[in-house]
Amino acid sequence: MTTGKINVSVENIFPLIKKFLYSDHEIFLRELISNGTDATLKLKHLTSIGEAKVEYGTPIIEVKIDKEGKKIHIIDQGLGMTADEVEKYINQVAFSGAEEFLDKYKDSAKDSGIIGHFGLGFYSAFMVAEKVEIITKSYKDEPAAHWTCDGSPEFTLEPADKTTRGTEIILHIAEDSLEFLEEFKISGLLNKYNKFMPIPIKFGTKKEKIEQKKGEFVDSEDKENTFTEVEVDNIINNPNPAWTKQPTELTDEDYKNFYREMYPMQFEEPLFHIHLNVDYPFNLTGILYFPKLGSDLQIQKDKIQLYQNQVYVTDNVEGIVPEFLMMLRGVVDSPDIPLNVSRSGLQADGAVKKISNYITRKVADKLKSLFNENREDFEQKWNDIKIVLEYGMLSEDKFYEKAGAFVLYPTVDDKYYTLEELKEALKEKQTDKDGKLVVLYAGNKEAQHSYIEIAKDKGYEVLLLDSPIISHLIQKIEGDNSGLHFVRVDSDHIDNLIKKEDAAISKLSDEEKESLKTVLETIVPKQTYTVQLEALDSDAAPFIITQPEFMRRMKEMSQSGGGGMFGMGNMPEMYNLVVNTNSDLATNILNNKDKSAQENLVKQALDLAKLSQNLLKGEALTAFVKRSFELIK
């Protein structure tokens, strides 16, 4: 038996590991199972090239809890180690850089540094264990070794009587970590971190029913098939998840099944998937799914998961997956992602940006091919995916460049145009007298119904653009398309939105108009409405409430963040009250000499206009209803 000191002159390395190296104690299990997996895969490689003259077989990794003994066992059937290798890999390599490590990271925040660089994965065991044993036998013909360490720099190393190949790690769980002796706790961790690891992982056993065909029972009177219960290994992982296969090997059903496996609590099918597979200039595989999203940006609970060689790392994929795709679901696996010590955060790194750019390009290409292959299906799914794509156009220039090929602009009558198709379709009717192409849109089909109908009566198309970020997007599109203007259908009278010729002639003289304006401005609340007299068709509505496009758009942009004028989000709503000077009502108001009757006419007309814009509420609505009944009784 040899005893010795782990190669580290600083005594307090263990408290450091415990308190500082990993922010999350539970990852000890992931680290130890990852080590066992590596040892097994290395053996597979050595046997395949003939360097290890042993039978690889069908190795598994087993996790066992001994609650009474306060121990956890992690057993693999991999390479194993000789006593010399234990000395080298556990005692020396682990702390070859200990002093450098302490100097470098003593004062910095948690979770810094690179795992692997210091070989510290194994030592995460001491976060939960007061003593750790390794019993290991190498695939080489050498005696087994038994290493023990109680969390101080002292260790013992002696021969062991293990006869089978592989390594068993025994954790003597510390008093402050007894929760890890609970079966549900370990089961939860295995499910979180090891669900798709490449070597089968056994955690206890389970009962399974198997069918026994008639004739298998000699004494049975039962002529039918019967079932019997048997105990089988409880394998908690799927070693060959869909993303590790080639797209050609998978059917649509396989992709859907994998989605259900990842998100068992999701009851809606994904809309479509994108299979990522690249081996140059970095390695990356994965599958991304578009879920049904609608226009509300709900808090994401089922997130994209990041794996490294099938080991779960995190569901915080910021930086790797472009921000606009964070609302998708699925998995990304790359051995090339640089991770910090606790593997829960990413290093700022050029490779990460390249990966993000690749994913953006791949998603754009896939959307384009889906659009080209089955446009009708794509149109049907548009409302469920538009928010992601519109956000992508705003946040990623590379995506914006490609988006013209598949981003759609629907009308209130469910026709769908790409931007180029839209320009072509509207050119003839919706170009104004100054040569500007005016695109009319509604944000809400119900609330803006009367305005939409007026525009349609003129033969104009009205788009339905209702996502919360549409103001930002149309601002960007206008900037890139000279002579193209988006205006909401309720932002002015239709003849002002698409001016075809000079203004119509007013029935009222300038003097009469001035008098009418004075009357209106004494009755209509100044802080909310600006009175605007317009000579419109005599059959057009006498009072129309509009909200100026520029002010409303800036306010919306300010409210949804990232644009608009500073502080505009908190400004009170401002409207124009467009009064048609050619209407009979305008003449009536002007000619009515009874001040009270005049006021009633204006209030009633203003309330009717407010009603059509869904602005009449509360006390004002009650007063309007009462006044209306008075008029008809």
N, C-alpha and C positions, 0 to 999 in steps of 0.2 A: 504494500500500500504506500502511495506517496501522498504527502500533503504539501501544500505550498500556498503562495499568495498569488492571487490574480494579478496580472501585470498592470498594476495601477498604483501610483504613489499617493493619490489623493483618496483619503479614506471615505469621503462622503459621496462617492459616485452613486451608491444605491439609493439614498434618499433623493438624490437628484433625478434618477430614473423615475422614481415613484411620483415625485411631486411635480416634475418639471418637463421631463422628456416627452411624455405623452399626456395630453390633456384628458384623454378618455381611457379609463382603466380597462374597459371591456374589450379593447382591441388585442389584449394578450392572447386571446383564443385564436383570433384571426392570424396573428403572427406565428404562433406555434403550429397551427394547421398548415399555414403557407410553407413553413420550413419542412414539414413532413411531406407536403406535396412536391416541393423542389427535390427532396431526397429521392422520392419515388420516380419522378420524371427523369432525373439524372441517371438512375439505374436503368430505366427503359432505354435511354439513349445508349448507354455503355453496352447493354446486352445486344442492342440492334447492330452496333458496329463491331461486335465480337470482342470487345475489350474486357467485359465482365463475363466470365465463363459460368454463369449461373442461369437458372430458369427464372424468367421475369414473372410468369404466372399471372394471377389477377389480384394484385395487391389492393388493400383498402386502408383507410385510416380510421381508427376507432377512438371515440371519446367516451370515457366512463367516469361516472361520479361515485365516490365512496363517501356517502354523507356522514356515516358514523366515524370513519377515520379522518374526516375533513380533508379528503384528497380528490384531486382530479387527475386522471391518467389520459395521456394522449399518445397513442401507439401507432407507429407506421411500419410498413414492411419494405422500406426503401433501402438506400445504400448502406446505412449504418456507419459507425465510426470505429476506428481502432483507438487504443489508449493515446497513441501519439497524435492522432487527429483531434481527439477531444482536447488534448493539451494545446494543440495549435489553434483550433477554430473557436473553442469556447473560452480558453484562458488568455491566449495572446491576442488573436485577431480582434476579439471583442473590444479590447481596450488598448489596442495599439495606438489609437489616437486619443486616449482618454484625456490627457492633459491639454492637448490642442483643443479638444472638444470643450472642456471646461472653460478654458481661456476665452474661446470664441463665443460660447453661448450662455455663459454665466449670467450676463446682464441683459440679454435680449429677451424678447417676448417668448412665450411658450411656442411649441410647434415649429421650431426653426431647425435648420440643418437638414441633412439628407440621410434617410435610413439606408442601410447597406453600406454607406460610406464608413460608418463606424461599426458595422456588423452588430447593431444593438437589438435587432428584432427579438432574438431569444431572451434577452434580459428584460423584456417587457413582462416576463413571468413574475418578476419580483415586485411588480405593482400589486399583485393580489396574493402572493405566496410568501410565507416567512422562511420556507426552505424549499429548494428545488433539487430533485434527483434526475440524473440521466442514466438509463441502463441501455447500453447500445452494443450491437454486434455487427461488425462490418461484413460485407459480401465477400471480402478477402478472407483467406483462411487464417484468421488470427483470433486470439481470445477476446471475449466480451469485456467491456469496461463499465465501471460504476462511478459516476461523479456526483458529489454532493456539495451543496453550498448553502449556507444559512443566511445569505444576504449581507454578510460581511465580506471583506476581500479574501478571507480564508476559504479554501476548498479542500476536499479529499478526493483522491482518485485511486481506485483499487480494482482488481479483477472481479468479474461477475460470472454467474453461472448460466447466463442466458444462452440458449442454443439456437434460437431462430434469428434470422437476419432482420435488421431494422432497429428502430430506436423507440424506447418508451420514456416519456417525460412524466415525472410525478410531481405535482404541485401540492405542497402542504399549505392549505389556504389559511391566510392570516385572519385574526379575529375581526378586523374591520372590513373583511371581504367575504363573509360567510354567505352572502346572497348568491354567490356563484356556485354554491352547492345545491341550489334549487334547480330541479329538472326543467321547469318552465323557462328559467332565466337562460340556461345554456341552450335549450332548444330555440329560444328567440334569437340568440346571438348566432347560432349556426345558420338559422334561416336568413338572418340579415346579411352576414358576411360570406357565407360559404355555400350558398344555395346553388351556385353554378360552377363549383370548382371541378377541375378535370379528373380527380381521383375520387372514387366513391367514398363517402364518409358515413360510418355506422354510428348511430347513437341509440343503443338499446335494441330491443326487438319489438315486433308488432305481430298481431294475429291477422292471418289472411285466410279467406275462404278459398278452397280449391275444389274443383268439380271432379268427382270420381265416377267414371262411366260404369254402367252395369256390367257385371261380370268380374269386376275387380274385387268384389266381396264374395268369398266362397260360400259363407253361411247366410248371405243376405237373401231375405224373401223379396226385397224391394227390387222391382224390375226396372224402375226409373233411375235416371242419373241422380246422384245425391252429392251433397256438399260436406266437406269436413274442414275443420279449422286447423291450421298449422302455424307454428311460430317461425317467423322469418326475420332476417336482419332488417332493422329500420334504417334504410339508406335515405339520408335527408336531402341529398343534392341530385341535380341532373347534370352529369359530367359532360354532356354534349348539347348545350343549349343551341337554339336556332342560329344565333349570330356567328357560331364557330363553323357553320356549314356554308357551302357555296349557294348562291341564290338559285342555281339550276336544280339543286337537290330539294328545294322546298316548294310546297304548294301554297295557295292562298290560305287554306285551312291550317297549315303548319304555322303560318305567321299569326293567324288569329289565336291558335292554341297557345303560342308562346306569350302573346299579349295577356291572355287569361292567367297564365302561370306567373307572370310578373305582377299583375294587378288583379288578384282574385276578387277584390271588392268592387271592381268596375263592371257594370252590367251592360254598358253600351259597347257595341263593336267599334273599333277604330275605323276611320274613313278610308285611309290607305296608309301604306308603309313605305319607307325608303331604306333599302339595304346598303350599308356603307361597307366598302371593302377596298382597302388601298395598302400597297406594300412599299411604295416609294413616293416621296422622300422620307416617309415615316410609316410605321405600321399602325393601322387602325381598322377595326371592324366594328360593326354595330348595326342596330335596326332602330329607326325612329318611326314613331306612329303619330299620325294626325288624329287627335281625338275630336269629338264634337265640341266646339267652343262657343259658338254664338258670339254676341257682341259684348257680353260682360266679361271683363278680365278677372275671373274669379281667382281666389287664392289657390295656388297650385298645391295639391297635397300628394298626388302621384307624380313624382318628378322623374326626369331622366337620371339613370344611374350610371356612375362611372366605375369601370372595372379595370384592373391591370392583370392581364393573364388569367382572367376568370375569377380573380379575387375582388370582392366588392371593396371600393375605396370610399365613395361618398355620393350623395345626391346633390352636392353643391358643385355644379359643372360650369360655374361662371368662368368665362375666359376660354374654355374649350369649345363649348357650344355657343354660337352667336346668341346675343341676348334675345333677339326676336324669336328664336326657336325654343326658348326655355319653357314655353307653354306646351311643347310637345311632350310625348312620353317615349320610353324605350331605354336603350342601353348603348353605351359607347365603351369600347375596350381597346386600350392601347398600352403596349409595354413601354412606349416612348414618352409617356407623360411624366415630367419630373415632379416628384412628390417630396413633401417635407417629412420630417421625422415621424409625425403621427399619421402621415398619409392622408390627412383630412383637408389639407390646403395645397394649392399649386404654387410652384415657383413661377415668378415672372420669367418668361422664356420665349425665345423666338419660335421654337417648335410648336408651342401652344397656339400662337397666332396663325401659323401655317395650317394647323389642324382646323381652327375655326374657319379660315378662308375656304378650306377644302369642303367642309360640311355645308357652308353657304352655297358654294358652286354646285355641289351634288344635289342639294335640295331644289335649287332653281332648275337644274336640268331635268330632274324627275317630274317636277310640276309641269314643265313644258311638254314632256312626252305624254303625261296623263291627259293634258289638255288636247294635244294633237290626236291621241288615240281614241278618246271618247269624250268629245266636247260636251255632249248632253249630260253625261254623268258628272263631269266637272262642274257644269253650271248648277246642277242640283245640290252639289256639296258646297257651293260658293259661300253661302251665308255662314257655314260652320267653320270655314278656314280663313275668311277674309281678314279677320283682325290680325292674324299672324303675318299674313302677306303684306298688309298695309303697314304694319309696324316695321317689317323688314325693309320695305321701300324707304322708310324714313331713316332707319338706323344704319343700313349697310349699303354703301354706294355700289358695291359689286352686285348685290341682289337687285338693286334698283335698275341697273343697266339691263339685266336679263328679264325683268318683270313685265316689260311691255308685251312680251310674247304670250303671257297667260293671265295677267291681272285683268279682272272684269269690272265693268261698270253697268249695273243692272238698272232698268227703268222701272217706274211704278207699275208697269204692265208686264213685268217679268221677261223683258227682252234683255239679252246680255251682249254688250259690245266690249271689244278691246279698245284701247285709246285710239288707235289708228282707225278702226272701224267706226268709232264714235264720231271722229272728225269728219269722216267721209259722209256718214249718214245725216249729220246736222248741217253740213256746209250750205246747202241750198236754202233752207228755211230760217236758220238761226244765225246768219251773219248779219250784223247790224249795218246801219248806213255808213259807219266809219271803217267797215271791213273787219271788225272784231267778231270772232266766233263765240257766241254766248251759250254756255252749257247750263241749263236750268236744273236745279236739283231740289229734292225735298229731304228733310231729316226725319220726318214722321208723316206717313201717308194719311193717318187719321186727322192729326192736328192741322195739317196744311191742305186738307181736302179741297176746300173752296178755291184756293190759289192754283192747285194742280188742275182743277177742272177748267178754270179760266184759260190757263196756258194750253191745255189740250184742245179747247175750242178754237184756238188760233192755229191748231195743227202742229204745235211744238211737242217735242219729246221732253219728258221730265225724268231725271235719274232719281233713284232712291239711294242716298248715301247716308247711312245712319250709324256708322261706327264712332266711338268716342274720340277718335284721333283724326277724323276726316278733315277738320279745318287745317291741321298741319300738313296733311298730304296734298290737299288741293293747292295750298300755298306753294308747295314744292313743284307740283306739276305745272302750275302757271309760270313759275320762274323758268322752267325748262322748255316751255312751248309758247313762243311769242305769238301774241294775238289771240290766245285762248283764255277765256274768262269764265270761271264758275260763279254762278250767283244763285242763292237760295230763292226759291220761287215766291217766298213771302217777303222779300227784301225791298220790293217796290212794286208799283203797278206794272203789269205786264208790258204796256207800251213804253214804259221807261226802261225796263230791263233789256228789251230788244228794240231799240229805236230804229224804226224803218224810214220815217221821214220827219220833217219838222213838226212841231207840236200842233195839235188840232186847235181850231179857233174856239175861243171861249164865248159862251152866250152872254157872259157878264162883262161889263165895261171895267176898266182898270179901277175906277172909283168904287164901283159896286164890289169888286173883289176886295178892295182895301177895307170897306165897311164890314163885309162878311168875315174877314180875317179878325178884325177887332172884336166882333161879337163872339166868335169861336174861342179866341184866346182868353176872354174873360170867364168862360165856362169850363174849357178843357184844362185839366191839371198840367201846368207848365213843366213841373219837375219830371214828368214821365213822357209827355207827348210834344213833339214839334209839329205845328200845323203846316201843311203843305198843300197849296191849292193847285189843282191840275185840271186842264180841259180834256176830259176823256169822252168816250162814246156816251151818248145820253142814256143807253141801257146798262152801262157799267154800274157797279155798286156805288152808292153816294159817298159812303165812308169806308175807307180801307185802312187797316192798321198794318204797317210794315216795319221791319226791323232792319236798319241799314247793314248791308253785307259786311263792310269793313269793320264797323264797331263790334258787331256780333261775333265775327270770326276771330278778331283779336281777343275778345273776352273769353271765348271758348278755348283758344290756344293757351291763354294765360291760366285757365282753370285746369286744363289737362296737362300742364307742365311743358317745359321745354320750348317756349316761344311766346309770341304775343308781347304786348307792351307791359312793362313792369307795373304790377299792381292793378292791372285792368280787370283781373278776375273778380275783384271785390266791388267793382263799380255797379251802381244800380242799373236795372234794365232801362234802356231808352228806346222809344218807338217814334215813328213818324205817323201822323194821322193825315192820310191823303184824302182830301175832300174834292169830289168831282163837281166842278163849277157848272157843268152842263146838266147836272141832275135836277129833277123837279124839287127834291128836298132842299138843295142849296138855295134855290129861288124862294121856297117857302120860308126858310129860316130868315133870309134877308128881308123879306116883305112883311114878316109877322111883327106887328108893333107891340104885342103883349109880351112884356119881358118874361113873365112866368111861363107862358106857352112856348116862347122861343127856347128858354132853358130846357123845358121838358123835351122838346124836339131834339135838341143837341144831345142831351143825356141818353135819350132812348136810342138814337142813331149810334152814339159812341158805344153804348152797351151791346148793341147788336154786332158791331164790328169786333168788340172784345170777345163776344161769344164765339164768333167764327174763328178766333185765334186761341180759344181755350184760356182766355185771360180773365174771364169773369168768374169770381169766386167769392165765397163767404158773404159778408154783409152786403156787398155791391150786388151780388146775384139775387139775394133775398129782396132787395129794394127794386131790382129790375122786374122780377116776377110780379111783385105787388103792383107796380106801375103798369105793367102790361095788362093785368086783369082789369085794372081801372079803365084802361082804354077800350076794352072790348065788352064791358058789361052793359 
